[in-house]
């Protein structure tokens, strides 16, 4: 029994019980919010390297320097059981460009000046059985690389 019960009677006991309940529900609400925010910021599956996916950072640079200005075709996609590409970076006539969260399959045709080497990179995640694939086509010849899981 509460010491104040003997002094104040039942009114004091009711006050102590209400105060304890408020504290209890306050702690319960606090821990529920902490738990909610901790797990709402954790991503699973796509877009994170947590065992369900593999982080990929792939780069392909054409081995030949263009002898004349010509169109170059860049492409990026996922295959197999999938994955996600967060960004692609490619060389165009003004320098390196980056596109974030591209729609897949992603394709871009650019004109490059003579003396340049086409290059393409992609960052993302592959899921088990999936691949990120990038390629460059110059004069109908396609070359590229991939990252698989």
Chimera marker file (.cmm) of the C-alpha trace (Angstrom):
<marker_set name="trace">
<marker id="1" x="0.000" y="0.000" z="0.000" r="1" g="1" b="0" radius="0.5"/>
<marker id="2" x="0.977" y="3.576" z="-0.542" r="1" g="1" b="0" radius="0.5"/>
<marker id="3" x="2.144" y="5.520" z="2.488" r="1" g="1" b="0" radius="0.5"/>
<marker id="4" x="-0.156" y="8.371" z="1.564" r="1" g="1" b="0" radius="0.5"/>
<marker id="5" x="-3.177" y="5.990" z="1.719" r="1" g="1" b="0" radius="0.5"/>
<marker id="6" x="-2.953" y="6.001" z="5.461" r="1" g="1" b="0" radius="0.5"/>
<marker id="7" x="-2.602" y="9.778" z="5.503" r="1" g="1" b="0" radius="0.5"/>
<marker id="8" x="-5.004" y="10.905" z="2.734" r="1" g="1" b="0" radius="0.5"/>
<marker id="9" x="-7.324" y="7.948" z="2.288" r="1" g="1" b="0" radius="0.5"/>
<marker id="10" x="-8.611" y="6.556" z="-1.028" r="1" g="1" b="0" radius="0.5"/>
<marker id="11" x="-8.375" y="9.884" z="-2.859" r="1" g="1" b="0" radius="0.5"/>
<marker id="12" x="-4.561" y="9.790" z="-2.692" r="1" g="1" b="0" radius="0.5"/>
<marker id="13" x="-4.491" y="6.168" z="-3.887" r="1" g="1" b="0" radius="0.5"/>
<marker id="14" x="-6.587" y="7.022" z="-6.960" r="1" g="1" b="0" radius="0.5"/>
<marker id="15" x="-4.210" y="9.890" z="-7.737" r="1" g="1" b="0" radius="0.5"/>
<marker id="16" x="-1.169" y="7.593" z="-7.508" r="1" g="1" b="0" radius="0.5"/>
<marker id="17" x="-2.809" y="5.026" z="-9.781" r="1" g="1" b="0" radius="0.5"/>
<marker id="18" x="-3.712" y="7.662" z="-12.378" r="1" g="1" b="0" radius="0.5"/>
<marker id="19" x="-0.200" y="9.107" z="-12.298" r="1" g="1" b="0" radius="0.5"/>
<marker id="20" x="1.340" y="5.635" z="-12.706" r="1" g="1" b="0" radius="0.5"/>
<marker id="21" x="-0.947" y="4.886" z="-15.637" r="1" g="1" b="0" radius="0.5"/>
<marker id="22" x="-0.012" y="8.166" z="-17.307" r="1" g="1" b="0" radius="0.5"/>
<marker id="23" x="3.684" y="7.383" z="-16.906" r="1" g="1" b="0" radius="0.5"/>
<marker id="24" x="3.168" y="3.825" z="-18.169" r="1" g="1" b="0" radius="0.5"/>
<marker id="25" x="1.253" y="4.950" z="-21.276" r="1" g="1" b="0" radius="0.5"/>
<marker id="26" x="3.748" y="7.749" z="-21.838" r="1" g="1" b="0" radius="0.5"/>
<marker id="27" x="6.614" y="5.242" z="-21.921" r="1" g="1" b="0" radius="0.5"/>
<marker id="28" x="4.591" y="2.903" z="-24.118" r="1" g="1" b="0" radius="0.5"/>
<marker id="29" x="3.892" y="5.674" z="-26.629" r="1" g="1" b="0" radius="0.5"/>
<marker id="30" x="7.536" y="6.782" z="-26.571" r="1" g="1" b="0" radius="0.5"/>
<marker id="31" x="8.880" y="3.284" z="-27.307" r="1" g="1" b="0" radius="0.5"/>
<marker id="32" x="6.238" y="2.699" z="-29.994" r="1" g="1" b="0" radius="0.5"/>
<marker id="33" x="7.345" y="5.886" z="-31.782" r="1" g="1" b="0" radius="0.5"/>
<marker id="34" x="11.035" y="5.014" z="-31.456" r="1" g="1" b="0" radius="0.5"/>
<marker id="35" x="10.366" y="1.535" z="-32.856" r="1" g="1" b="0" radius="0.5"/>
<marker id="36" x="8.259" y="2.945" z="-35.711" r="1" g="1" b="0" radius="0.5"/>
<marker id="37" x="10.871" y="5.502" z="-36.786" r="1" g="1" b="0" radius="0.5"/>
<marker id="38" x="13.753" y="3.045" z="-36.495" r="1" g="1" b="0" radius="0.5"/>
<marker id="39" x="12.109" y="0.538" z="-38.829" r="1" g="1" b="0" radius="0.5"/>
<marker id="40" x="10.512" y="3.038" z="-41.190" r="1" g="1" b="0" radius="0.5"/>
<marker id="41" x="13.982" y="4.289" z="-42.133" r="1" g="1" b="0" radius="0.5"/>
<marker id="42" x="15.278" y="0.787" z="-42.852" r="1" g="1" b="0" radius="0.5"/>
<marker id="43" x="14.734" y="-0.299" z="-46.423" r="1" g="1" b="0" radius="0.5"/>
<marker id="44" x="14.526" y="-3.918" z="-47.413" r="1" g="1" b="0" radius="0.5"/>
<marker id="45" x="14.873" y="-5.503" z="-50.799" r="1" g="1" b="0" radius="0.5"/>
<marker id="46" x="15.636" y="-3.009" z="-53.573" r="1" g="1" b="0" radius="0.5"/>
<marker id="47" x="17.855" y="-0.075" z="-53.045" r="1" g="1" b="0" radius="0.5"/>
<marker id="48" x="19.883" y="-1.261" z="-50.096" r="1" g="1" b="0" radius="0.5"/>
<marker id="49" x="22.634" y="-3.725" z="-49.540" r="1" g="1" b="0" radius="0.5"/>
<marker id="50" x="21.116" y="-5.850" z="-46.755" r="1" g="1" b="0" radius="0.5"/>
<marker id="51" x="21.598" y="-9.420" z="-47.931" r="1" g="1" b="0" radius="0.5"/>
<marker id="52" x="18.583" y="-9.293" z="-50.257" r="1" g="1" b="0" radius="0.5"/>
<marker id="53" x="20.539" y="-7.328" z="-52.864" r="1" g="1" b="0" radius="0.5"/>
<marker id="54" x="24.069" y="-6.571" z="-53.995" r="1" g="1" b="0" radius="0.5"/>
<marker id="55" x="25.405" y="-3.038" z="-54.477" r="1" g="1" b="0" radius="0.5"/>
<marker id="56" x="26.646" y="-2.530" z="-58.043" r="1" g="1" b="0" radius="0.5"/>
<marker id="57" x="28.845" y="0.185" z="-59.491" r="1" g="1" b="0" radius="0.5"/>
<marker id="58" x="29.640" y="-0.662" z="-63.115" r="1" g="1" b="0" radius="0.5"/>
<marker id="59" x="31.700" y="1.318" z="-65.619" r="1" g="1" b="0" radius="0.5"/>
<marker id="60" x="32.375" y="0.742" z="-69.289" r="1" g="1" b="0" radius="0.5"/>
<marker id="61" x="34.652" y="2.888" z="-71.424" r="1" g="1" b="0" radius="0.5"/>
<marker id="62" x="35.008" y="2.124" z="-75.104" r="1" g="1" b="0" radius="0.5"/>
<marker id="63" x="38.549" y="1.079" z="-75.935" r="1" g="1" b="0" radius="0.5"/>
<marker id="64" x="38.755" y="3.108" z="-79.148" r="1" g="1" b="0" radius="0.5"/>
<marker id="65" x="38.958" y="6.843" z="-79.612" r="1" g="1" b="0" radius="0.5"/>
<marker id="66" x="36.478" y="8.175" z="-82.163" r="1" g="1" b="0" radius="0.5"/>
<marker id="67" x="38.295" y="9.278" z="-85.331" r="1" g="1" b="0" radius="0.5"/>
<marker id="68" x="35.337" y="11.362" z="-86.484" r="1" g="1" b="0" radius="0.5"/>
<marker id="69" x="32.234" y="12.790" z="-84.880" r="1" g="1" b="0" radius="0.5"/>
<marker id="70" x="29.416" y="10.234" z="-84.714" r="1" g="1" b="0" radius="0.5"/>
<marker id="71" x="26.313" y="9.081" z="-82.877" r="1" g="1" b="0" radius="0.5"/>
<marker id="72" x="26.835" y="6.827" z="-79.886" r="1" g="1" b="0" radius="0.5"/>
<marker id="73" x="24.070" y="4.776" z="-78.281" r="1" g="1" b="0" radius="0.5"/>
<marker id="74" x="24.113" y="4.151" z="-74.528" r="1" g="1" b="0" radius="0.5"/>
<marker id="75" x="21.829" y="1.671" z="-72.752" r="1" g="1" b="0" radius="0.5"/>
<marker id="76" x="21.259" y="0.431" z="-69.215" r="1" g="1" b="0" radius="0.5"/>
<marker id="77" x="18.805" y="-2.169" z="-67.966" r="1" g="1" b="0" radius="0.5"/>
<marker id="78" x="18.179" y="-4.919" z="-65.451" r="1" g="1" b="0" radius="0.5"/>
<marker id="79" x="17.585" y="-8.550" z="-66.348" r="1" g="1" b="0" radius="0.5"/>
<marker id="80" x="16.939" y="-11.866" z="-64.669" r="1" g="1" b="0" radius="0.5"/>
<marker id="81" x="15.051" y="-11.467" z="-61.406" r="1" g="1" b="0" radius="0.5"/>
<marker id="82" x="15.807" y="-7.749" z="-61.438" r="1" g="1" b="0" radius="0.5"/>
<marker id="83" x="17.356" y="-4.955" z="-59.524" r="1" g="1" b="0" radius="0.5"/>
<marker id="84" x="17.338" y="-1.199" z="-59.515" r="1" g="1" b="0" radius="0.5"/>
<marker id="85" x="19.500" y="1.452" z="-61.187" r="1" g="1" b="0" radius="0.5"/>
<marker id="86" x="19.763" y="4.589" z="-59.076" r="1" g="1" b="0" radius="0.5"/>
<marker id="87" x="21.808" y="6.642" z="-61.547" r="1" g="1" b="0" radius="0.5"/>
<marker id="88" x="23.574" y="6.517" z="-64.896" r="1" g="1" b="0" radius="0.5"/>
<marker id="89" x="26.421" y="8.759" z="-66.010" r="1" g="1" b="0" radius="0.5"/>
<marker id="90" x="27.516" y="9.103" z="-69.620" r="1" g="1" b="0" radius="0.5"/>
<marker id="91" x="29.756" y="11.242" z="-71.805" r="1" g="1" b="0" radius="0.5"/>
<marker id="92" x="28.153" y="13.595" z="-74.313" r="1" g="1" b="0" radius="0.5"/>
<marker id="93" x="29.591" y="16.434" z="-76.427" r="1" g="1" b="0" radius="0.5"/>
<marker id="94" x="29.587" y="18.875" z="-73.478" r="1" g="1" b="0" radius="0.5"/>
<marker id="95" x="30.965" y="16.546" z="-70.790" r="1" g="1" b="0" radius="0.5"/>
<marker id="96" x="29.665" y="13.973" z="-68.338" r="1" g="1" b="0" radius="0.5"/>
<marker id="97" x="25.924" y="13.957" z="-67.635" r="1" g="1" b="0" radius="0.5"/>
<marker id="98" x="24.137" y="12.101" z="-64.826" r="1" g="1" b="0" radius="0.5"/>
<marker id="99" x="20.516" y="10.982" z="-64.725" r="1" g="1" b="0" radius="0.5"/>
<marker id="100" x="19.086" y="9.877" z="-61.385" r="1" g="1" b="0" radius="0.5"/>
<marker id="101" x="16.414" y="7.176" z="-61.091" r="1" g="1" b="0" radius="0.5"/>
<marker id="102" x="16.180" y="6.541" z="-64.849" r="1" g="1" b="0" radius="0.5"/>
<marker id="103" x="13.193" y="4.718" z="-66.305" r="1" g="1" b="0" radius="0.5"/>
<marker id="104" x="14.279" y="1.258" z="-67.391" r="1" g="1" b="0" radius="0.5"/>
<marker id="105" x="15.280" y="0.117" z="-69.906" r="1" g="1" b="0" radius="0.5"/>
<marker id="106" x="17.232" y="3.354" z="-70.333" r="1" g="1" b="0" radius="0.5"/>
<marker id="107" x="18.587" y="4.397" z="-73.752" r="1" g="1" b="0" radius="0.5"/>
<marker id="108" x="20.319" y="7.567" z="-74.886" r="1" g="1" b="0" radius="0.5"/>
<marker id="109" x="21.781" y="8.514" z="-78.273" r="1" g="1" b="0" radius="0.5"/>
<marker id="110" x="24.322" y="11.343" z="-78.264" r="1" g="1" b="0" radius="0.5"/>
<marker id="111" x="26.676" y="12.877" z="-80.807" r="1" g="1" b="0" radius="0.5"/>
<marker id="112" x="30.323" y="12.730" z="-79.755" r="1" g="1" b="0" radius="0.5"/>
<marker id="113" x="33.143" y="14.736" z="-81.306" r="1" g="1" b="0" radius="0.5"/>
<marker id="114" x="36.245" y="13.185" z="-82.834" r="1" g="1" b="0" radius="0.5"/>
<marker id="115" x="38.945" y="12.347" z="-80.299" r="1" g="1" b="0" radius="0.5"/>
<marker id="116" x="36.590" y="11.262" z="-77.492" r="1" g="1" b="0" radius="0.5"/>
<marker id="117" x="36.113" y="7.872" z="-75.854" r="1" g="1" b="0" radius="0.5"/>
<marker id="118" x="32.497" y="6.991" z="-75.060" r="1" g="1" b="0" radius="0.5"/>
<marker id="119" x="31.936" y="6.000" z="-71.426" r="1" g="1" b="0" radius="0.5"/>
<marker id="120" x="28.947" y="4.917" z="-69.348" r="1" g="1" b="0" radius="0.5"/>
<marker id="121" x="28.533" y="4.022" z="-65.690" r="1" g="1" b="0" radius="0.5"/>
<marker id="122" x="25.604" y="2.914" z="-63.541" r="1" g="1" b="0" radius="0.5"/>
<marker id="123" x="25.064" y="2.621" z="-59.808" r="1" g="1" b="0" radius="0.5"/>
<marker id="124" x="22.362" y="0.490" z="-58.222" r="1" g="1" b="0" radius="0.5"/>
<marker id="125" x="21.501" y="-2.882" z="-56.745" r="1" g="1" b="0" radius="0.5"/>
<marker id="126" x="21.002" y="-6.379" z="-58.175" r="1" g="1" b="0" radius="0.5"/>
<marker id="127" x="18.675" y="-8.858" z="-56.501" r="1" g="1" b="0" radius="0.5"/>
<marker id="128" x="19.470" y="-12.590" z="-56.273" r="1" g="1" b="0" radius="0.5"/>
<marker id="129" x="19.388" y="-13.921" z="-59.826" r="1" g="1" b="0" radius="0.5"/>
<marker id="130" x="19.313" y="-10.388" z="-61.257" r="1" g="1" b="0" radius="0.5"/>
<marker id="131" x="21.790" y="-8.256" z="-63.222" r="1" g="1" b="0" radius="0.5"/>
<marker id="132" x="22.502" y="-4.646" z="-64.046" r="1" g="1" b="0" radius="0.5"/>
<marker id="133" x="23.612" y="-4.406" z="-67.670" r="1" g="1" b="0" radius="0.5"/>
<marker id="134" x="25.170" y="-1.414" z="-69.439" r="1" g="1" b="0" radius="0.5"/>
<marker id="135" x="26.378" y="-1.141" z="-73.025" r="1" g="1" b="0" radius="0.5"/>
<marker id="136" x="27.716" y="1.295" z="-75.604" r="1" g="1" b="0" radius="0.5"/>
<marker id="137" x="27.090" y="0.973" z="-79.353" r="1" g="1" b="0" radius="0.5"/>
<marker id="138" x="29.350" y="2.701" z="-81.868" r="1" g="1" b="0" radius="0.5"/>
<marker id="139" x="28.969" y="2.012" z="-85.610" r="1" g="1" b="0" radius="0.5"/>
<marker id="140" x="26.697" y="-0.952" z="-84.845" r="1" g="1" b="0" radius="0.5"/>
<marker id="141" x="29.273" y="-2.597" z="-82.576" r="1" g="1" b="0" radius="0.5"/>
<marker id="142" x="27.966" y="-3.085" z="-79.048" r="1" g="1" b="0" radius="0.5"/>
<marker id="143" x="30.192" y="-3.577" z="-76.000" r="1" g="1" b="0" radius="0.5"/>
<marker id="144" x="29.419" y="-3.463" z="-72.310" r="1" g="1" b="0" radius="0.5"/>
<marker id="145" x="29.520" y="-5.059" z="-68.911" r="1" g="1" b="0" radius="0.5"/>
<marker id="146" x="27.229" y="-6.243" z="-66.133" r="1" g="1" b="0" radius="0.5"/>
<marker id="147" x="26.955" y="-6.750" z="-62.407" r="1" g="1" b="0" radius="0.5"/>
<marker id="148" x="25.065" y="-9.832" z="-61.243" r="1" g="1" b="0" radius="0.5"/>
<marker id="149" x="24.053" y="-11.373" z="-57.944" r="1" g="1" b="0" radius="0.5"/>
<link id1="1" id2="2" r="1" g="1" b="0" radius="0.2"/>
<link id1="2" id2="3" r="1" g="1" b="0" radius="0.2"/>
<link id1="3" id2="4" r="1" g="1" b="0" radius="0.2"/>
<link id1="4" id2="5" r="1" g="1" b="0" radius="0.2"/>
<link id1="5" id2="6" r="1" g="1" b="0" radius="0.2"/>
<link id1="6" id2="7" r="1" g="1" b="0" radius="0.2"/>
<link id1="7" id2="8" r="1" g="1" b="0" radius="0.2"/>
<link id1="8" id2="9" r="1" g="1" b="0" radius="0.2"/>
<link id1="9" id2="10" r="1" g="1" b="0" radius="0.2"/>
<link id1="10" id2="11" r="1" g="1" b="0" radius="0.2"/>
<link id1="11" id2="12" r="1" g="1" b="0" radius="0.2"/>
<link id1="12" id2="13" r="1" g="1" b="0" radius="0.2"/>
<link id1="13" id2="14" r="1" g="1" b="0" radius="0.2"/>
<link id1="14" id2="15" r="1" g="1" b="0" radius="0.2"/>
<link id1="15" id2="16" r="1" g="1" b="0" radius="0.2"/>
<link id1="16" id2="17" r="1" g="1" b="0" radius="0.2"/>
<link id1="17" id2="18" r="1" g="1" b="0" radius="0.2"/>
<link id1="18" id2="19" r="1" g="1" b="0" radius="0.2"/>
<link id1="19" id2="20" r="1" g="1" b="0" radius="0.2"/>
<link id1="20" id2="21" r="1" g="1" b="0" radius="0.2"/>
<link id1="21" id2="22" r="1" g="1" b="0" radius="0.2"/>
<link id1="22" id2="23" r="1" g="1" b="0" radius="0.2"/>
<link id1="23" id2="24" r="1" g="1" b="0" radius="0.2"/>
<link id1="24" id2="25" r="1" g="1" b="0" radius="0.2"/>
<link id1="25" id2="26" r="1" g="1" b="0" radius="0.2"/>
<link id1="26" id2="27" r="1" g="1" b="0" radius="0.2"/>
<link id1="27" id2="28" r="1" g="1" b="0" radius="0.2"/>
<link id1="28" id2="29" r="1" g="1" b="0" radius="0.2"/>
<link id1="29" id2="30" r="1" g="1" b="0" radius="0.2"/>
<link id1="30" id2="31" r="1" g="1" b="0" radius="0.2"/>
<link id1="31" id2="32" r="1" g="1" b="0" radius="0.2"/>
<link id1="32" id2="33" r="1" g="1" b="0" radius="0.2"/>
<link id1="33" id2="34" r="1" g="1" b="0" radius="0.2"/>
<link id1="34" id2="35" r="1" g="1" b="0" radius="0.2"/>
<link id1="35" id2="36" r="1" g="1" b="0" radius="0.2"/>
<link id1="36" id2="37" r="1" g="1" b="0" radius="0.2"/>
<link id1="37" id2="38" r="1" g="1" b="0" radius="0.2"/>
<link id1="38" id2="39" r="1" g="1" b="0" radius="0.2"/>
<link id1="39" id2="40" r="1" g="1" b="0" radius="0.2"/>
<link id1="40" id2="41" r="1" g="1" b="0" radius="0.2"/>
<link id1="41" id2="42" r="1" g="1" b="0" radius="0.2"/>
<link id1="42" id2="43" r="1" g="1" b="0" radius="0.2"/>
<link id1="43" id2="44" r="1" g="1" b="0" radius="0.2"/>
<link id1="44" id2="45" r="1" g="1" b="0" radius="0.2"/>
<link id1="45" id2="46" r="1" g="1" b="0" radius="0.2"/>
<link id1="46" id2="47" r="1" g="1" b="0" radius="0.2"/>
<link id1="47" id2="48" r="1" g="1" b="0" radius="0.2"/>
<link id1="48" id2="49" r="1" g="1" b="0" radius="0.2"/>
<link id1="49" id2="50" r="1" g="1" b="0" radius="0.2"/>
<link id1="50" id2="51" r="1" g="1" b="0" radius="0.2"/>
<link id1="51" id2="52" r="1" g="1" b="0" radius="0.2"/>
<link id1="52" id2="53" r="1" g="1" b="0" radius="0.2"/>
<link id1="53" id2="54" r="1" g="1" b="0" radius="0.2"/>
<link id1="54" id2="55" r="1" g="1" b="0" radius="0.2"/>
<link id1="55" id2="56" r="1" g="1" b="0" radius="0.2"/>
<link id1="56" id2="57" r="1" g="1" b="0" radius="0.2"/>
<link id1="57" id2="58" r="1" g="1" b="0" radius="0.2"/>
<link id1="58" id2="59" r="1" g="1" b="0" radius="0.2"/>
<link id1="59" id2="60" r="1" g="1" b="0" radius="0.2"/>
<link id1="60" id2="61" r="1" g="1" b="0" radius="0.2"/>
<link id1="61" id2="62" r="1" g="1" b="0" radius="0.2"/>
<link id1="62" id2="63" r="1" g="1" b="0" radius="0.2"/>
<link id1="63" id2="64" r="1" g="1" b="0" radius="0.2"/>
<link id1="64" id2="65" r="1" g="1" b="0" radius="0.2"/>
<link id1="65" id2="66" r="1" g="1" b="0" radius="0.2"/>
<link id1="66" id2="67" r="1" g="1" b="0" radius="0.2"/>
<link id1="67" id2="68" r="1" g="1" b="0" radius="0.2"/>
<link id1="68" id2="69" r="1" g="1" b="0" radius="0.2"/>
<link id1="69" id2="70" r="1" g="1" b="0" radius="0.2"/>
<link id1="70" id2="71" r="1" g="1" b="0" radius="0.2"/>
<link id1="71" id2="72" r="1" g="1" b="0" radius="0.2"/>
<link id1="72" id2="73" r="1" g="1" b="0" radius="0.2"/>
<link id1="73" id2="74" r="1" g="1" b="0" radius="0.2"/>
<link id1="74" id2="75" r="1" g="1" b="0" radius="0.2"/>
<link id1="75" id2="76" r="1" g="1" b="0" radius="0.2"/>
<link id1="76" id2="77" r="1" g="1" b="0" radius="0.2"/>
<link id1="77" id2="78" r="1" g="1" b="0" radius="0.2"/>
<link id1="78" id2="79" r="1" g="1" b="0" radius="0.2"/>
<link id1="79" id2="80" r="1" g="1" b="0" radius="0.2"/>
<link id1="80" id2="81" r="1" g="1" b="0" radius="0.2"/>
<link id1="81" id2="82" r="1" g="1" b="0" radius="0.2"/>
<link id1="82" id2="83" r="1" g="1" b="0" radius="0.2"/>
<link id1="83" id2="84" r="1" g="1" b="0" radius="0.2"/>
<link id1="84" id2="85" r="1" g="1" b="0" radius="0.2"/>
<link id1="85" id2="86" r="1" g="1" b="0" radius="0.2"/>
<link id1="86" id2="87" r="1" g="1" b="0" radius="0.2"/>
<link id1="87" id2="88" r="1" g="1" b="0" radius="0.2"/>
<link id1="88" id2="89" r="1" g="1" b="0" radius="0.2"/>
<link id1="89" id2="90" r="1" g="1" b="0" radius="0.2"/>
<link id1="90" id2="91" r="1" g="1" b="0" radius="0.2"/>
<link id1="91" id2="92" r="1" g="1" b="0" radius="0.2"/>
<link id1="92" id2="93" r="1" g="1" b="0" radius="0.2"/>
<link id1="93" id2="94" r="1" g="1" b="0" radius="0.2"/>
<link id1="94" id2="95" r="1" g="1" b="0" radius="0.2"/>
<link id1="95" id2="96" r="1" g="1" b="0" radius="0.2"/>
<link id1="96" id2="97" r="1" g="1" b="0" radius="0.2"/>
<link id1="97" id2="98" r="1" g="1" b="0" radius="0.2"/>
<link id1="98" id2="99" r="1" g="1" b="0" radius="0.2"/>
<link id1="99" id2="100" r="1" g="1" b="0" radius="0.2"/>
<link id1="100" id2="101" r="1" g="1" b="0" radius="0.2"/>
<link id1="101" id2="102" r="1" g="1" b="0" radius="0.2"/>
<link id1="102" id2="103" r="1" g="1" b="0" radius="0.2"/>
<link id1="103" id2="104" r="1" g="1" b="0" radius="0.2"/>
<link id1="104" id2="105" r="1" g="1" b="0" radius="0.2"/>
<link id1="105" id2="106" r="1" g="1" b="0" radius="0.2"/>
<link id1="106" id2="107" r="1" g="1" b="0" radius="0.2"/>
<link id1="107" id2="108" r="1" g="1" b="0" radius="0.2"/>
<link id1="108" id2="109" r="1" g="1" b="0" radius="0.2"/>
<link id1="109" id2="110" r="1" g="1" b="0" radius="0.2"/>
<link id1="110" id2="111" r="1" g="1" b="0" radius="0.2"/>
<link id1="111" id2="112" r="1" g="1" b="0" radius="0.2"/>
<link id1="112" id2="113" r="1" g="1" b="0" radius="0.2"/>
<link id1="113" id2="114" r="1" g="1" b="0" radius="0.2"/>
<link id1="114" id2="115" r="1" g="1" b="0" radius="0.2"/>
<link id1="115" id2="116" r="1" g="1" b="0" radius="0.2"/>
<link id1="116" id2="117" r="1" g="1" b="0" radius="0.2"/>
<link id1="117" id2="118" r="1" g="1" b="0" radius="0.2"/>
<link id1="118" id2="119" r="1" g="1" b="0" radius="0.2"/>
<link id1="119" id2="120" r="1" g="1" b="0" radius="0.2"/>
<link id1="120" id2="121" r="1" g="1" b="0" radius="0.2"/>
<link id1="121" id2="122" r="1" g="1" b="0" radius="0.2"/>
<link id1="122" id2="123" r="1" g="1" b="0" radius="0.2"/>
<link id1="123" id2="124" r="1" g="1" b="0" radius="0.2"/>
<link id1="124" id2="125" r="1" g="1" b="0" radius="0.2"/>
<link id1="125" id2="126" r="1" g="1" b="0" radius="0.2"/>
<link id1="126" id2="127" r="1" g="1" b="0" radius="0.2"/>
<link id1="127" id2="128" r="1" g="1" b="0" radius="0.2"/>
<link id1="128" id2="129" r="1" g="1" b="0" radius="0.2"/>
<link id1="129" id2="130" r="1" g="1" b="0" radius="0.2"/>
<link id1="130" id2="131" r="1" g="1" b="0" radius="0.2"/>
<link id1="131" id2="132" r="1" g="1" b="0" radius="0.2"/>
<link id1="132" id2="133" r="1" g="1" b="0" radius="0.2"/>
<link id1="133" id2="134" r="1" g="1" b="0" radius="0.2"/>
<link id1="134" id2="135" r="1" g="1" b="0" radius="0.2"/>
<link id1="135" id2="136" r="1" g="1" b="0" radius="0.2"/>
<link id1="136" id2="137" r="1" g="1" b="0" radius="0.2"/>
<link id1="137" id2="138" r="1" g="1" b="0" radius="0.2"/>
<link id1="138" id2="139" r="1" g="1" b="0" radius="0.2"/>
<link id1="139" id2="140" r="1" g="1" b="0" radius="0.2"/>
<link id1="140" id2="141" r="1" g="1" b="0" radius="0.2"/>
<link id1="141" id2="142" r="1" g="1" b="0" radius="0.2"/>
<link id1="142" id2="143" r="1" g="1" b="0" radius="0.2"/>
<link id1="143" id2="144" r="1" g="1" b="0" radius="0.2"/>
<link id1="144" id2="145" r="1" g="1" b="0" radius="0.2"/>
<link id1="145" id2="146" r="1" g="1" b="0" radius="0.2"/>
<link id1="146" id2="147" r="1" g="1" b="0" radius="0.2"/>
<link id1="147" id2="148" r="1" g="1" b="0" radius="0.2"/>
<link id1="148" id2="149" r="1" g="1" b="0" radius="0.2"/>
</marker_set>
